[in-house]
C-alpha cells in the first residue's frame, strides 16, 4: 500500500510540474517556439490522413510527429500539447 501512495504522489507531482511548465496560472498556455511548430504541422497532417514519406517528406524519423499526432487524437488539436 505504501508503494501505491508513493507512485500516486510521484504521478501527481509530475502532473503539477508539467502544468506549471505549460501554462501560466490559471489557463493561459505559453507560446510554442523553436522546432516544435514544425512537429505541430507535421502531426496535424498525420491527423488529417496524410502519410509520412508518401504524402510529405521529412528527413528526421517520424517518431515525434506520431507521438504528437496521438496526443492530438486523444486530447484534440491544441498548441499546448507540444509543450509537454
N, CA, C and O atoms as a Maestro MAE file, in Angstrom:
{
 s_m_m2io_version
 :::
 2.0.0
}

f_m_ct {
 s_m_title
 :::
 protein
 m_atom[336] {
  # First column is atom index #
  i_m_mmod_type
  r_m_x_coord
  r_m_y_coord
  r_m_z_coord
  i_m_residue_number
  s_m_chain_name
  s_m_pdb_residue_name
  s_m_pdb_atom_name
  i_m_atomic_number
  :::
  1 25 0.817 -1.197 0.000 1 A "UNK " " N  " 7
  2 3 0.000 0.000 0.000 1 A "UNK " " CA " 6
  3 2 0.862 1.263 0.000 1 A "UNK " " C  " 6
  4 15 0.480 2.290 -0.561 1 A "UNK " " O  " 8
  5 25 2.024 1.169 0.635 2 A "UNK " " N  " 7
  6 3 2.919 2.312 0.690 2 A "UNK " " CA " 6
  7 2 3.472 2.636 -0.695 2 A "UNK " " C  " 6
  8 15 3.660 3.806 -1.028 2 A "UNK " " O  " 8
  9 25 3.738 1.589 -1.518 3 A "UNK " " N  " 7
  10 3 4.200 1.810 -2.896 3 A "UNK " " CA " 6
  11 2 3.157 2.559 -3.706 3 A "UNK " " C  " 6
  12 15 3.484 3.461 -4.478 3 A "UNK " " O  " 8
  13 25 1.902 2.179 -3.524 4 A "UNK " " N  " 7
  14 3 0.819 2.836 -4.263 4 A "UNK " " CA " 6
  15 2 0.747 4.321 -3.905 4 A "UNK " " C  " 6
  16 15 0.562 5.165 -4.782 4 A "UNK " " O  " 8
  17 25 0.891 4.634 -2.642 5 A "UNK " " N  " 7
  18 3 0.856 6.026 -2.206 5 A "UNK " " CA " 6
  19 2 2.048 6.800 -2.777 5 A "UNK " " C  " 6
  20 15 1.899 7.944 -3.206 5 A "UNK " " O  " 8
  21 25 3.219 6.180 -2.780 6 A "UNK " " N  " 7
  22 3 4.413 6.821 -3.335 6 A "UNK " " CA " 6
  23 2 4.241 7.094 -4.822 6 A "UNK " " C  " 6
  24 15 4.554 8.190 -5.288 6 A "UNK " " O  " 8
  25 25 3.747 6.113 -5.573 7 A "UNK " " N  " 7
  26 3 3.531 6.300 -7.008 7 A "UNK " " CA " 6
  27 2 2.454 7.339 -7.286 7 A "UNK " " C  " 6
  28 15 2.560 8.107 -8.242 7 A "UNK " " O  " 8
  29 25 1.432 7.363 -6.464 8 A "UNK " " N  " 7
  30 3 0.371 8.350 -6.628 8 A "UNK " " CA " 6
  31 2 0.901 9.765 -6.417 8 A "UNK " " C  " 6
  32 15 0.582 10.666 -7.194 8 A "UNK " " O  " 8
  33 25 1.708 9.971 -5.375 9 A "UNK " " N  " 7
  34 3 2.295 11.286 -5.132 9 A "UNK " " CA " 6
  35 2 3.278 11.673 -6.231 9 A "UNK " " C  " 6
  36 15 3.334 12.836 -6.632 9 A "UNK " " O  " 8
  37 25 4.058 10.702 -6.725 10 A "UNK " " N  " 7
  38 3 5.000 10.988 -7.809 10 A "UNK " " CA " 6
  39 2 4.255 11.375 -9.086 10 A "UNK " " C  " 6
  40 15 4.655 12.309 -9.781 10 A "UNK " " O  " 8
  41 25 3.180 10.663 -9.390 11 A "UNK " " N  " 7
  42 3 2.385 10.964 -10.579 11 A "UNK " " CA " 6
  43 2 1.717 12.336 -10.450 11 A "UNK " " C  " 6
  44 15 1.718 13.122 -11.397 11 A "UNK " " O  " 8
  45 25 1.152 12.618 -9.286 12 A "UNK " " N  " 7
  46 3 0.516 13.919 -9.065 12 A "UNK " " CA " 6
  47 2 1.553 15.042 -9.141 12 A "UNK " " C  " 6
  48 15 1.272 16.104 -9.695 12 A "UNK " " O  " 8
  49 25 2.735 14.818 -8.596 13 A "UNK " " N  " 7
  50 3 3.801 15.818 -8.676 13 A "UNK " " CA " 6
  51 2 4.235 16.068 -10.112 13 A "UNK " " C  " 6
  52 15 4.489 17.210 -10.496 13 A "UNK " " O  " 8
  53 25 4.321 14.998 -10.915 14 A "UNK " " N  " 7
  54 3 4.687 15.156 -12.321 14 A "UNK " " CA " 6
  55 2 3.626 15.948 -13.074 14 A "UNK " " C  " 6
  56 15 3.958 16.789 -13.909 14 A "UNK " " O  " 8
  57 25 2.354 15.688 -12.786 15 A "UNK " " N  " 7
  58 3 1.276 16.436 -13.447 15 A "UNK " " CA " 6
  59 2 1.308 17.907 -13.067 15 A "UNK " " C  " 6
  60 15 1.110 18.770 -13.922 15 A "UNK " " O  " 8
  61 25 1.552 18.202 -11.799 16 A "UNK " " N  " 7
  62 3 1.635 19.604 -11.360 16 A "UNK " " CA " 6
  63 2 2.824 20.284 -12.029 16 A "UNK " " C  " 6
  64 15 2.707 21.423 -12.482 16 A "UNK " " O  " 8
  65 25 3.964 19.603 -12.096 17 A "UNK " " N  " 7
  66 3 5.149 20.165 -12.743 17 A "UNK " " CA " 6
  67 2 4.881 20.471 -14.208 17 A "UNK " " C  " 6
  68 15 5.207 21.560 -14.680 17 A "UNK " " O  " 8
  69 25 4.293 19.529 -14.934 18 A "UNK " " N  " 7
  70 3 4.005 19.736 -16.353 18 A "UNK " " CA " 6
  71 2 2.979 20.845 -16.556 18 A "UNK " " C  " 6
  72 15 3.086 21.615 -17.510 18 A "UNK " " O  " 8
  73 25 1.991 20.937 -15.678 19 A "UNK " " N  " 7
  74 3 1.000 22.010 -15.803 19 A "UNK " " CA " 6
  75 2 1.662 23.368 -15.617 19 A "UNK " " C  " 6
  76 15 1.427 24.285 -16.403 19 A "UNK " " O  " 8
  77 25 2.484 23.504 -14.590 20 A "UNK " " N  " 7
  78 3 3.129 24.787 -14.325 20 A "UNK " " CA " 6
  79 2 4.173 25.129 -15.388 20 A "UNK " " C  " 6
  80 15 4.486 26.303 -15.589 20 A "UNK " " O  " 8
  81 25 4.713 24.121 -16.066 21 A "UNK " " N  " 7
  82 3 5.672 24.353 -17.148 21 A "UNK " " CA " 6
  83 2 4.972 24.739 -18.452 21 A "UNK " " C  " 6
  84 15 5.576 25.374 -19.317 21 A "UNK " " O  " 8
  85 25 3.709 24.358 -18.593 22 A "UNK " " N  " 7
  86 3 2.975 24.556 -19.838 22 A "UNK " " CA " 6
  87 2 2.058 25.768 -19.808 22 A "UNK " " C  " 6
  88 15 1.841 26.395 -20.845 22 A "UNK " " O  " 8
  89 25 1.512 26.114 -18.644 23 A "UNK " " N  " 7
  90 3 0.516 27.177 -18.543 23 A "UNK " " CA " 6
  91 2 0.952 28.237 -17.539 23 A "UNK " " C  " 6
  92 15 1.654 27.956 -16.568 23 A "UNK " " O  " 8
  93 25 0.513 29.465 -17.806 24 A "UNK " " N  " 7
  94 3 0.545 30.498 -16.783 24 A "UNK " " CA " 6
  95 2 -0.781 30.420 -16.050 24 A "UNK " " C  " 6
  96 15 -1.822 30.210 -16.671 24 A "UNK " " O  " 8
  97 25 -0.753 30.583 -14.755 25 A "UNK " " N  " 7
  98 3 -1.988 30.450 -13.990 25 A "UNK " " CA " 6
  99 2 -2.991 31.505 -14.399 25 A "UNK " " C  " 6
  100 15 -2.595 32.659 -14.558 25 A "UNK " " O  " 8
  101 25 -4.254 31.194 -14.580 26 A "UNK " " N  " 7
  102 3 -4.859 29.904 -14.397 26 A "UNK " " CA " 6
  103 2 -4.909 29.041 -15.659 26 A "UNK " " C  " 6
  104 15 -4.722 27.829 -15.551 26 A "UNK " " O  " 8
  105 25 -5.154 29.600 -16.857 27 A "UNK " " N  " 7
  106 3 -5.345 28.763 -18.047 27 A "UNK " " CA " 6
  107 2 -4.669 29.304 -19.287 27 A "UNK " " C  " 6
  108 15 -5.088 28.939 -20.386 27 A "UNK " " O  " 8
  109 25 -3.674 30.129 -19.196 28 A "UNK " " N  " 7
  110 3 -3.057 30.758 -20.360 28 A "UNK " " CA " 6
  111 2 -1.858 29.911 -20.813 28 A "UNK " " C  " 6
  112 15 -0.865 29.825 -20.091 28 A "UNK " " O  " 8
  113 25 -1.934 29.283 -22.002 29 A "UNK " " N  " 7
  114 3 -0.799 28.461 -22.454 29 A "UNK " " CA " 6
  115 2 0.384 29.333 -22.862 29 A "UNK " " C  " 6
  116 15 0.212 30.444 -23.364 29 A "UNK " " O  " 8
  117 25 1.577 28.815 -22.638 30 A "UNK " " N  " 7
  118 3 2.790 29.506 -23.045 30 A "UNK " " CA " 6
  119 2 2.987 29.370 -24.555 30 A "UNK " " C  " 6
  120 15 2.464 28.439 -25.167 30 A "UNK " " O  " 8
  121 25 3.726 30.279 -25.148 31 A "UNK " " N  " 7
  122 3 3.949 30.288 -26.590 31 A "UNK " " CA " 6
  123 2 4.938 29.187 -26.979 31 A "UNK " " C  " 6
  124 15 5.967 28.995 -26.331 31 A "UNK " " O  " 8
  125 25 4.602 28.477 -28.043 32 A "UNK " " N  " 7
  126 3 5.479 27.436 -28.559 32 A "UNK " " CA " 6
  127 2 6.547 28.086 -29.428 32 A "UNK " " C  " 6
  128 15 6.242 28.977 -30.220 32 A "UNK " " O  " 8
  129 25 7.780 27.655 -29.289 33 A "UNK " " N  " 7
  130 3 8.849 28.226 -30.094 33 A "UNK " " CA " 6
  131 2 9.772 27.148 -30.616 33 A "UNK " " C  " 6
  132 15 9.647 25.976 -30.259 33 A "UNK " " O  " 8
  133 25 10.686 27.549 -31.452 34 A "UNK " " N  " 7
  134 3 11.671 26.620 -31.983 34 A "UNK " " CA " 6
  135 2 11.100 25.672 -33.015 34 A "UNK " " C  " 6
  136 15 10.213 26.033 -33.789 34 A "UNK " " O  " 8
  137 25 11.620 24.446 -33.017 35 A "UNK " " N  " 7
  138 3 11.211 23.438 -33.996 35 A "UNK " " CA " 6
  139 2 9.874 22.793 -33.675 35 A "UNK " " C  " 6
  140 15 9.343 22.044 -34.494 35 A "UNK " " O  " 8
  141 25 9.332 23.061 -32.527 36 A "UNK " " N  " 7
  142 3 8.071 22.424 -32.150 36 A "UNK " " CA " 6
  143 2 6.939 22.783 -33.094 36 A "UNK " " C  " 6
  144 15 6.014 21.992 -33.278 36 A "UNK " " O  " 8
  145 25 6.998 23.945 -33.685 37 A "UNK " " N  " 7
  146 3 5.957 24.349 -34.636 37 A "UNK " " CA " 6
  147 2 5.978 23.424 -35.849 37 A "UNK " " C  " 6
  148 15 4.923 23.072 -36.378 37 A "UNK " " O  " 8
  149 25 7.165 23.028 -36.290 38 A "UNK " " N  " 7
  150 3 7.263 22.104 -37.424 38 A "UNK " " CA " 6
  151 2 6.667 20.748 -37.070 38 A "UNK " " C  " 6
  152 15 5.964 20.149 -37.884 38 A "UNK " " O  " 8
  153 25 6.941 20.258 -35.860 39 A "UNK " " N  " 7
  154 3 6.351 18.991 -35.430 39 A "UNK " " CA " 6
  155 2 4.838 19.113 -35.337 39 A "UNK " " C  " 6
  156 15 4.122 18.165 -35.659 39 A "UNK " " O  " 8
  157 25 4.339 20.268 -34.899 40 A "UNK " " N  " 7
  158 3 2.900 20.506 -34.812 40 A "UNK " " CA " 6
  159 2 2.250 20.381 -36.191 40 A "UNK " " C  " 6
  160 15 1.220 19.724 -36.340 40 A "UNK " " O  " 8
  161 25 2.853 21.012 -37.189 41 A "UNK " " N  " 7
  162 3 2.281 20.997 -38.540 41 A "UNK " " CA " 6
  163 2 2.312 19.592 -39.121 41 A "UNK " " C  " 6
  164 15 1.339 19.154 -39.736 41 A "UNK " " O  " 8
  165 25 3.421 18.881 -38.933 42 A "UNK " " N  " 7
  166 3 3.502 17.517 -39.472 42 A "UNK " " CA " 6
  167 2 2.540 16.579 -38.753 42 A "UNK " " C  " 6
  168 15 1.925 15.724 -39.391 42 A "UNK " " O  " 8
  169 25 2.399 16.723 -37.439 43 A "UNK " " N  " 7
  170 3 1.446 15.890 -36.705 43 A "UNK " " CA " 6
  171 2 0.015 16.187 -37.135 43 A "UNK " " C  " 6
  172 15 -0.813 15.280 -37.220 43 A "UNK " " O  " 8
  173 25 -0.271 17.439 -37.402 44 A "UNK " " N  " 7
  174 3 -1.600 17.805 -37.886 44 A "UNK " " CA " 6
  175 2 -1.869 17.189 -39.252 44 A "UNK " " C  " 6
  176 15 -2.992 16.773 -39.534 44 A "UNK " " O  " 8
  177 25 -0.848 17.128 -40.100 45 A "UNK " " N  " 7
  178 3 -1.018 16.479 -41.401 45 A "UNK " " CA " 6
  179 2 -1.299 14.991 -41.231 45 A "UNK " " C  " 6
  180 15 -2.099 14.428 -41.978 45 A "UNK " " O  " 8
  181 25 -0.655 14.347 -40.265 46 A "UNK " " N  " 7
  182 3 -0.911 12.928 -39.996 46 A "UNK " " CA " 6
  183 2 -2.332 12.732 -39.492 46 A "UNK " " C  " 6
  184 15 -3.012 11.793 -39.907 46 A "UNK " " O  " 8
  185 25 -2.787 13.605 -38.604 47 A "UNK " " N  " 7
  186 3 -4.152 13.506 -38.075 47 A "UNK " " CA " 6
  187 2 -5.172 13.649 -39.193 47 A "UNK " " C  " 6
  188 15 -6.229 13.018 -39.150 47 A "UNK " " O  " 8
  189 25 -4.871 14.468 -40.192 48 A "UNK " " N  " 7
  190 3 -5.796 14.676 -41.309 48 A "UNK " " CA " 6
  191 2 -5.676 13.605 -42.390 48 A "UNK " " C  " 6
  192 15 -6.291 13.731 -43.450 48 A "UNK " " O  " 8
  193 25 -4.890 12.545 -42.138 49 A "UNK " " N  " 7
  194 3 -4.877 11.398 -43.032 49 A "UNK " " CA " 6
  195 2 -3.691 11.281 -43.963 49 A "UNK " " C  " 6
  196 15 -3.611 10.310 -44.714 49 A "UNK " " O  " 8
  197 25 -2.774 12.219 -43.949 50 A "UNK " " N  " 7
  198 3 -1.602 12.097 -44.804 50 A "UNK " " CA " 6
  199 2 -0.600 11.126 -44.176 50 A "UNK " " C  " 6
  200 15 -0.596 10.925 -42.961 50 A "UNK " " O  " 8
  201 25 0.234 10.534 -45.004 51 A "UNK " " N  " 7
  202 3 1.207 9.548 -44.551 51 A "UNK " " CA " 6
  203 2 2.611 10.096 -44.772 51 A "UNK " " C  " 6
  204 15 2.930 10.627 -45.836 51 A "UNK " " O  " 8
  205 25 3.451 9.955 -43.733 52 A "UNK " " N  " 7
  206 3 4.837 10.419 -43.820 52 A "UNK " " CA " 6
  207 2 5.557 9.619 -44.900 52 A "UNK " " C  " 6
  208 15 5.350 8.412 -45.025 52 A "UNK " " O  " 8
  209 25 6.394 10.281 -45.672 53 A "UNK " " N  " 7
  210 3 7.215 9.724 -46.752 53 A "UNK " " CA " 6
  211 2 6.406 9.328 -47.980 53 A "UNK " " C  " 6
  212 15 6.994 9.015 -49.015 53 A "UNK " " O  " 8
  213 25 5.084 9.331 -47.900 54 A "UNK " " N  " 7
  214 3 4.286 9.128 -49.101 54 A "UNK " " CA " 6
  215 2 3.669 10.450 -49.539 54 A "UNK " " C  " 6
  216 15 3.770 10.831 -50.705 54 A "UNK " " O  " 8
  217 25 3.029 11.150 -48.600 55 A "UNK " " N  " 7
  218 3 2.382 12.418 -48.914 55 A "UNK " " CA " 6
  219 2 3.282 13.613 -48.653 55 A "UNK " " C  " 6
  220 15 3.123 14.651 -49.296 55 A "UNK " " O  " 8
  221 25 4.214 13.493 -47.734 56 A "UNK " " N  " 7
  222 3 5.197 14.556 -47.494 56 A "UNK " " CA " 6
  223 2 6.479 13.919 -46.997 56 A "UNK " " C  " 6
  224 15 6.459 12.873 -46.347 56 A "UNK " " O  " 8
  225 25 7.588 14.556 -47.309 57 A "UNK " " N  " 7
  226 3 8.896 14.010 -46.973 57 A "UNK " " CA " 6
  227 2 9.474 14.736 -45.778 57 A "UNK " " C  " 6
  228 15 9.314 15.947 -45.627 57 A "UNK " " O  " 8
  229 25 10.144 13.983 -44.938 58 A "UNK " " N  " 7
  230 3 10.795 14.552 -43.763 58 A "UNK " " CA " 6
  231 2 12.115 13.829 -43.543 58 A "UNK " " C  " 6
  232 15 12.188 12.606 -43.667 58 A "UNK " " O  " 8
  233 25 13.152 14.579 -43.218 59 A "UNK " " N  " 7
  234 3 14.473 13.989 -43.026 59 A "UNK " " CA " 6
  235 2 14.631 13.297 -41.681 59 A "UNK " " C  " 6
  236 15 15.435 12.372 -41.564 59 A "UNK " " O  " 8
  237 25 13.901 13.710 -40.681 60 A "UNK " " N  " 7
  238 3 14.012 13.081 -39.368 60 A "UNK " " CA " 6
  239 2 13.038 11.923 -39.264 60 A "UNK " " C  " 6
  240 15 12.099 11.812 -40.052 60 A "UNK " " O  " 8
  241 25 13.271 11.060 -38.279 61 A "UNK " " N  " 7
  242 3 12.372 9.920 -38.098 61 A "UNK " " CA " 6
  243 2 10.996 10.401 -37.644 61 A "UNK " " C  " 6
  244 15 10.899 11.438 -36.989 61 A "UNK " " O  " 8
  245 25 9.936 9.675 -37.977 62 A "UNK " " N  " 7
  246 3 8.580 10.164 -37.709 62 A "UNK " " CA " 6
  247 2 8.102 9.952 -36.282 62 A "UNK " " C  " 6
  248 15 6.921 10.166 -36.010 62 A "UNK " " O  " 8
  249 25 8.959 9.544 -35.366 63 A "UNK " " N  " 7
  250 3 8.515 9.229 -34.004 63 A "UNK " " CA " 6
  251 2 7.879 10.402 -33.293 63 A "UNK " " C  " 6
  252 15 6.824 10.243 -32.679 63 A "UNK " " O  " 8
  253 25 8.484 11.572 -33.356 64 A "UNK " " N  " 7
  254 3 7.937 12.730 -32.665 64 A "UNK " " CA " 6
  255 2 6.613 13.153 -33.278 64 A "UNK " " C  " 6
  256 15 5.670 13.489 -32.560 64 A "UNK " " O  " 8
  257 25 6.540 13.137 -34.596 65 A "UNK " " N  " 7
  258 3 5.290 13.502 -35.271 65 A "UNK " " CA " 6
  259 2 4.164 12.539 -34.897 65 A "UNK " " C  " 6
  260 15 3.027 12.957 -34.677 65 A "UNK " " O  " 8
  261 25 4.488 11.249 -34.827 66 A "UNK " " N  " 7
  262 3 3.465 10.263 -34.469 66 A "UNK " " CA " 6
  263 2 3.037 10.414 -33.014 66 A "UNK " " C  " 6
  264 15 1.864 10.224 -32.691 66 A "UNK " " O  " 8
  265 25 3.973 10.754 -32.136 67 A "UNK " " N  " 7
  266 3 3.628 10.990 -30.739 67 A "UNK " " CA " 6
  267 2 2.683 12.174 -30.610 67 A "UNK " " C  " 6
  268 15 1.688 12.097 -29.890 67 A "UNK " " O  " 8
  269 25 2.983 13.267 -31.299 68 A "UNK " " N  " 7
  270 3 2.110 14.434 -31.263 68 A "UNK " " CA " 6
  271 2 0.765 14.135 -31.924 68 A "UNK " " C  " 6
  272 15 -0.270 14.603 -31.451 68 A "UNK " " O  " 8
  273 25 0.768 13.366 -33.003 69 A "UNK " " N  " 7
  274 3 -0.491 13.003 -33.662 69 A "UNK " " CA " 6
  275 2 -1.372 12.187 -32.718 69 A "UNK " " C  " 6
  276 15 -2.588 12.379 -32.679 69 A "UNK " " O  " 8
  277 25 -0.763 11.279 -31.959 70 A "UNK " " N  " 7
  278 3 -1.532 10.504 -30.980 70 A "UNK " " CA " 6
  279 2 -2.095 11.423 -29.899 70 A "UNK " " C  " 6
  280 15 -3.238 11.257 -29.474 70 A "UNK " " O  " 8
  281 25 -1.295 12.391 -29.454 71 A "UNK " " N  " 7
  282 3 -1.793 13.362 -28.478 71 A "UNK " " CA " 6
  283 2 -2.939 14.186 -29.021 71 A "UNK " " C  " 6
  284 15 -3.893 14.479 -28.301 71 A "UNK " " O  " 8
  285 25 -2.852 14.564 -30.296 72 A "UNK " " N  " 7
  286 3 -3.933 15.330 -30.919 72 A "UNK " " CA " 6
  287 2 -5.207 14.497 -31.012 72 A "UNK " " C  " 6
  288 15 -6.303 15.011 -30.790 72 A "UNK " " O  " 8
  289 25 -5.068 13.218 -31.337 73 A "UNK " " N  " 7
  290 3 -6.257 12.363 -31.440 73 A "UNK " " CA " 6
  291 2 -6.916 12.171 -30.078 73 A "UNK " " C  " 6
  292 15 -8.141 12.104 -29.978 73 A "UNK " " O  " 8
  293 25 -6.096 12.082 -29.029 74 A "UNK " " N  " 7
  294 3 -6.637 11.840 -27.694 74 A "UNK " " CA " 6
  295 2 -7.187 13.124 -27.074 74 A "UNK " " C  " 6
  296 15 -8.294 13.125 -26.536 74 A "UNK " " O  " 8
  297 25 -6.421 14.219 -27.146 75 A "UNK " " N  " 7
  298 3 -6.767 15.450 -26.432 75 A "UNK " " CA " 6
  299 2 -7.335 16.553 -27.315 75 A "UNK " " C  " 6
  300 15 -7.793 17.576 -26.806 75 A "UNK " " O  " 8
  301 25 -7.311 16.356 -28.650 76 A "UNK " " N  " 7
  302 3 -7.735 17.411 -29.561 76 A "UNK " " CA " 6
  303 2 -6.537 18.227 -30.013 76 A "UNK " " C  " 6
  304 15 -5.464 18.145 -29.416 76 A "UNK " " O  " 8
  305 25 -6.714 19.003 -31.051 77 A "UNK " " N  " 7
  306 3 -5.620 19.789 -31.618 77 A "UNK " " CA " 6
  307 2 -5.475 21.087 -30.826 77 A "UNK " " C  " 6
  308 15 -6.260 22.022 -30.980 77 A "UNK " " O  " 8
  309 25 -4.458 21.116 -29.981 78 A "UNK " " N  " 7
  310 3 -4.154 22.281 -29.156 78 A "UNK " " CA " 6
  311 2 -2.645 22.485 -29.162 78 A "UNK " " C  " 6
  312 15 -1.883 21.519 -29.117 78 A "UNK " " O  " 8
  313 25 -2.224 23.717 -29.216 79 A "UNK " " N  " 7
  314 3 -0.792 24.013 -29.246 79 A "UNK " " CA " 6
  315 2 -0.107 23.673 -27.932 79 A "UNK " " C  " 6
  316 15 1.104 23.456 -27.928 79 A "UNK " " O  " 8
  317 25 -0.823 23.616 -26.822 80 A "UNK " " N  " 7
  318 3 -0.185 23.333 -25.543 80 A "UNK " " CA " 6
  319 2 0.293 21.905 -25.450 80 A "UNK " " C  " 6
  320 15 1.103 21.599 -24.575 80 A "UNK " " O  " 8
  321 25 -0.169 21.012 -26.313 81 A "UNK " " N  " 7
  322 3 0.284 19.631 -26.293 81 A "UNK " " CA " 6
  323 2 1.770 19.542 -26.600 81 A "UNK " " C  " 6
  324 15 2.455 18.660 -26.082 81 A "UNK " " O  " 8
  325 25 2.276 20.440 -27.434 82 A "UNK " " N  " 7
  326 3 3.686 20.420 -27.808 82 A "UNK " " CA " 6
  327 2 4.601 20.819 -26.675 82 A "UNK " " C  " 6
  328 15 5.799 20.542 -26.740 82 A "UNK " " O  " 8
  329 25 4.097 21.447 -25.658 83 A "UNK " " N  " 7
  330 3 4.942 21.952 -24.592 83 A "UNK " " CA " 6
  331 2 5.270 20.910 -23.553 83 A "UNK " " C  " 6
  332 15 6.165 21.127 -22.736 83 A "UNK " " O  " 8
  333 25 4.578 19.782 -23.550 84 A "UNK " " N  " 7
  334 3 4.826 18.786 -22.521 84 A "UNK " " CA " 6
  335 2 5.994 17.918 -22.854 84 A "UNK " " C  " 6
  336 15 6.337 17.022 -22.083 84 A "UNK " " O  " 8
  :::
 }
 m_bond[335] {
  # First column is bond index #
  i_m_from
  i_m_to
  i_m_order
  :::
  1 1 2 1
  2 2 3 1
  3 3 4 2
  4 3 5 1
  5 5 6 1
  6 6 7 1
  7 7 8 2
  8 7 9 1
  9 9 10 1
  10 10 11 1
  11 11 12 2
  12 11 13 1
  13 13 14 1
  14 14 15 1
  15 15 16 2
  16 15 17 1
  17 17 18 1
  18 18 19 1
  19 19 20 2
  20 19 21 1
  21 21 22 1
  22 22 23 1
  23 23 24 2
  24 23 25 1
  25 25 26 1
  26 26 27 1
  27 27 28 2
  28 27 29 1
  29 29 30 1
  30 30 31 1
  31 31 32 2
  32 31 33 1
  33 33 34 1
  34 34 35 1
  35 35 36 2
  36 35 37 1
  37 37 38 1
  38 38 39 1
  39 39 40 2
  40 39 41 1
  41 41 42 1
  42 42 43 1
  43 43 44 2
  44 43 45 1
  45 45 46 1
  46 46 47 1
  47 47 48 2
  48 47 49 1
  49 49 50 1
  50 50 51 1
  51 51 52 2
  52 51 53 1
  53 53 54 1
  54 54 55 1
  55 55 56 2
  56 55 57 1
  57 57 58 1
  58 58 59 1
  59 59 60 2
  60 59 61 1
  61 61 62 1
  62 62 63 1
  63 63 64 2
  64 63 65 1
  65 65 66 1
  66 66 67 1
  67 67 68 2
  68 67 69 1
  69 69 70 1
  70 70 71 1
  71 71 72 2
  72 71 73 1
  73 73 74 1
  74 74 75 1
  75 75 76 2
  76 75 77 1
  77 77 78 1
  78 78 79 1
  79 79 80 2
  80 79 81 1
  81 81 82 1
  82 82 83 1
  83 83 84 2
  84 83 85 1
  85 85 86 1
  86 86 87 1
  87 87 88 2
  88 87 89 1
  89 89 90 1
  90 90 91 1
  91 91 92 2
  92 91 93 1
  93 93 94 1
  94 94 95 1
  95 95 96 2
  96 95 97 1
  97 97 98 1
  98 98 99 1
  99 99 100 2
  100 99 101 1
  101 101 102 1
  102 102 103 1
  103 103 104 2
  104 103 105 1
  105 105 106 1
  106 106 107 1
  107 107 108 2
  108 107 109 1
  109 109 110 1
  110 110 111 1
  111 111 112 2
  112 111 113 1
  113 113 114 1
  114 114 115 1
  115 115 116 2
  116 115 117 1
  117 117 118 1
  118 118 119 1
  119 119 120 2
  120 119 121 1
  121 121 122 1
  122 122 123 1
  123 123 124 2
  124 123 125 1
  125 125 126 1
  126 126 127 1
  127 127 128 2
  128 127 129 1
  129 129 130 1
  130 130 131 1
  131 131 132 2
  132 131 133 1
  133 133 134 1
  134 134 135 1
  135 135 136 2
  136 135 137 1
  137 137 138 1
  138 138 139 1
  139 139 140 2
  140 139 141 1
  141 141 142 1
  142 142 143 1
  143 143 144 2
  144 143 145 1
  145 145 146 1
  146 146 147 1
  147 147 148 2
  148 147 149 1
  149 149 150 1
  150 150 151 1
  151 151 152 2
  152 151 153 1
  153 153 154 1
  154 154 155 1
  155 155 156 2
  156 155 157 1
  157 157 158 1
  158 158 159 1
  159 159 160 2
  160 159 161 1
  161 161 162 1
  162 162 163 1
  163 163 164 2
  164 163 165 1
  165 165 166 1
  166 166 167 1
  167 167 168 2
  168 167 169 1
  169 169 170 1
  170 170 171 1
  171 171 172 2
  172 171 173 1
  173 173 174 1
  174 174 175 1
  175 175 176 2
  176 175 177 1
  177 177 178 1
  178 178 179 1
  179 179 180 2
  180 179 181 1
  181 181 182 1
  182 182 183 1
  183 183 184 2
  184 183 185 1
  185 185 186 1
  186 186 187 1
  187 187 188 2
  188 187 189 1
  189 189 190 1
  190 190 191 1
  191 191 192 2
  192 191 193 1
  193 193 194 1
  194 194 195 1
  195 195 196 2
  196 195 197 1
  197 197 198 1
  198 198 199 1
  199 199 200 2
  200 199 201 1
  201 201 202 1
  202 202 203 1
  203 203 204 2
  204 203 205 1
  205 205 206 1
  206 206 207 1
  207 207 208 2
  208 207 209 1
  209 209 210 1
  210 210 211 1
  211 211 212 2
  212 211 213 1
  213 213 214 1
  214 214 215 1
  215 215 216 2
  216 215 217 1
  217 217 218 1
  218 218 219 1
  219 219 220 2
  220 219 221 1
  221 221 222 1
  222 222 223 1
  223 223 224 2
  224 223 225 1
  225 225 226 1
  226 226 227 1
  227 227 228 2
  228 227 229 1
  229 229 230 1
  230 230 231 1
  231 231 232 2
  232 231 233 1
  233 233 234 1
  234 234 235 1
  235 235 236 2
  236 235 237 1
  237 237 238 1
  238 238 239 1
  239 239 240 2
  240 239 241 1
  241 241 242 1
  242 242 243 1
  243 243 244 2
  244 243 245 1
  245 245 246 1
  246 246 247 1
  247 247 248 2
  248 247 249 1
  249 249 250 1
  250 250 251 1
  251 251 252 2
  252 251 253 1
  253 253 254 1
  254 254 255 1
  255 255 256 2
  256 255 257 1
  257 257 258 1
  258 258 259 1
  259 259 260 2
  260 259 261 1
  261 261 262 1
  262 262 263 1
  263 263 264 2
  264 263 265 1
  265 265 266 1
  266 266 267 1
  267 267 268 2
  268 267 269 1
  269 269 270 1
  270 270 271 1
  271 271 272 2
  272 271 273 1
  273 273 274 1
  274 274 275 1
  275 275 276 2
  276 275 277 1
  277 277 278 1
  278 278 279 1
  279 279 280 2
  280 279 281 1
  281 281 282 1
  282 282 283 1
  283 283 284 2
  284 283 285 1
  285 285 286 1
  286 286 287 1
  287 287 288 2
  288 287 289 1
  289 289 290 1
  290 290 291 1
  291 291 292 2
  292 291 293 1
  293 293 294 1
  294 294 295 1
  295 295 296 2
  296 295 297 1
  297 297 298 1
  298 298 299 1
  299 299 300 2
  300 299 301 1
  301 301 302 1
  302 302 303 1
  303 303 304 2
  304 303 305 1
  305 305 306 1
  306 306 307 1
  307 307 308 2
  308 307 309 1
  309 309 310 1
  310 310 311 1
  311 311 312 2
  312 311 313 1
  313 313 314 1
  314 314 315 1
  315 315 316 2
  316 315 317 1
  317 317 318 1
  318 318 319 1
  319 319 320 2
  320 319 321 1
  321 321 322 1
  322 322 323 1
  323 323 324 2
  324 323 325 1
  325 325 326 1
  326 326 327 1
  327 327 328 2
  328 327 329 1
  329 329 330 1
  330 330 331 1
  331 331 332 2
  332 331 333 1
  333 333 334 1
  334 334 335 1
  335 335 336 2
  :::
 }
}
